[in-house]
């Protein structure tokens, strides 16, 4: 799903019905937020459990 | 003649104990200072001066009859307006809750009351504590006592301005991504975020339950310790609360820190205003001259601080404020509403991933403490920007103001480790800078020891804004 499709889906799910300027600003915020979250995907999961066994052995 | 409103809590306490001054004298002095400065600073949402005056008369009589109960007895304090106070309006900084009067005290309000403190009022704050600048359209923006055109920092902006200007002896704030330390640093005072769980969050409006820490803002290190000691202790009403011992005040016996190893993570010195960088280098020299061993360290996972914090804080905040976000979004201050809506875009998987990565992050940060006793760096990369400035420039690069203000604070919210900011000098524009000192979980003593030694060596505490 593209970011634009995801943005519309989430706005519909939460009934975010604001004016055009607000939605533009929210789109910028949401994009930055999702990019921030994607940074964490750089880290590799080498152990599936327990939760504390997350390791970034290649980068540390 | 000494201005009573600007001496430390510890000094006021000694004067009250020896009956050189009375709590009524103090409350009167603060009422006058508030009357002179509040129209400029806008520190308070609600003043409770009449109740404070009435209680001060009772307290004065109690002490005169030999019933002195401890260091906070008769000390005037103020609380950020997200700590519930029975019978006193508590708004969380939003007009949505302008008519909300809690029936019960938060645990901290109750403990301060039991310790004999006198409540002067409820302090202005960034709405819902969701922002580090000290903006508030509902109750008016907060203003920095060192330059009223500059922001106080936030979210506990009123807590910073009130203590700095001498409107109260000590204030309480809450810190999720720096909200105690940011306004303390920008307003030139001490802010101490103790370890997660040391102070109860019961009766405190949450921003992010797993990152929120209540903490004091004061004029000196020892004052912060006295406040923390009065408020800490296990609280069965807060599931995160932990039983801990009071912090010893023995650190006041000596400024010798020759047995202390201090780490300076290089990542904390990147993207810093050159004048701030100079203040920190000077502070490192002072600590070295006091006998500390200085070690250069690396904390590579700092580059994930903002992401981890955002992926936890934002959905937790959106979840807590879900009802008003759905029913009356137009009544929420727009920048806060944007953040609350943006938090809905973090998926459950991303939230859980962030909580899991948080553990690795804490392990890496904790490992540094096998080499050193405390970590230091600037509390802020910049000095107080203009009110409502959206961006700041650091070494020629443009930064979002909020991102810059929180960048160096987040590691100790993510890890729950204790962190203090102490004043460390001024910019050429006479704006204060802060030195951040952090320690191992529940090792508030060592943090306070280093901070106190630095404070006493430099005496920045003797300088006050001329408001």
Contacts between the chains, C-beta under 8 A, distances in Angstrom:
chain1	res1	chain2	res2	distance
A	6	B	345	7.8
A	7	B	345	7.8
A	10	B	344	5.9
A	10	B	345	5.8
A	14	B	325	7.9
A	14	B	326	7.3
A	14	B	341	7.6
A	14	B	344	5.4
A	15	B	326	7.0
A	16	B	329	7.9
A	16	B	341	6.0
A	16	B	344	8.0
A	18	B	329	7.4
A	22	B	334	7.5
A	22	B	338	7.8
A	25	B	338	5.8
A	26	B	338	5.8
A	26	B	341	5.4
A	26	B	342	6.7
A	29	B	338	5.0
A	29	B	339	7.0
A	29	B	341	7.3
A	29	B	342	4.0
A	30	B	341	7.7
A	30	B	342	5.1
A	30	B	345	4.4
A	32	B	342	7.8
A	33	B	310	6.3
A	33	B	314	6.4
A	33	B	342	4.7
A	33	B	343	7.4
A	33	B	345	5.4
A	33	B	346	6.5
A	34	B	345	5.7
A	34	B	346	7.8
A	36	B	306	6.3
A	36	B	307	4.6
A	36	B	310	4.8
A	36	B	311	7.0
A	37	B	307	6.5
A	37	B	310	7.3
A	37	B	311	5.1
A	37	B	346	5.9
A	37	B	347	7.9
A	37	B	350	4.5
A	37	B	354	7.5
A	39	B	304	6.5
A	39	B	307	4.4
A	40	B	304	6.5
A	40	B	307	5.2
A	40	B	308	7.0
A	40	B	311	6.6
A	40	B	350	7.3
A	40	B	353	5.7
A	40	B	354	6.1
A	40	B	357	5.6
A	41	B	353	7.9
A	43	B	304	7.6
A	43	B	357	5.8
A	43	B	360	7.5
A	51	B	355	7.3
A	51	B	356	4.7
A	51	B	359	6.6
A	52	B	356	7.4
A	52	B	359	4.4
A	52	B	360	7.7
A	52	B	363	8.0
A	54	B	356	4.9
A	54	B	357	5.7
A	54	B	359	6.5
A	54	B	360	4.8
A	55	B	360	6.7
A	56	B	301	7.9
A	56	B	360	6.6
A	59	B	300	7.5
A	60	B	300	6.7
A	60	B	364	7.3
